Amino acid sequence: MSLEVVFYRTESGNEPVREWLKGLSKQDKKAIGGDIKTIQYGWPLGMPVVRKMDHGLWEVRCRLDKRIARILFTVKAEQMILLHGFIKKSQKTPQVDLQLAKDRKANLEK
């Protein structure tokens, strides 16, 4: 089974993960795209590429050059919905980033 990759869209029509990706280098985009593709065609997956964060919420674990990126996503009806992306600066996923992804996931379920 393969998943269709979809960007979360806000009520105003913005796609926060797509916007975030646009600001990254070509090399970073390529690495993140490769990890997303691995998940898209290999779902369900576990560590080291995917880690479960909460009920119905996972993270794509991307190793970039001297940095680490995370994309929080959910899976719904054979779609991988990219909720939030960020560059990780600490050992633990910041609560604010996790909460933002949970809020966006809750928005989808309305």
Helices and strands as residue ranges (DSSP letters): E 4-7, H 16-22, H 26-42, E 50-54, E 57-64, E 67-76, E 79-88, H 95-108
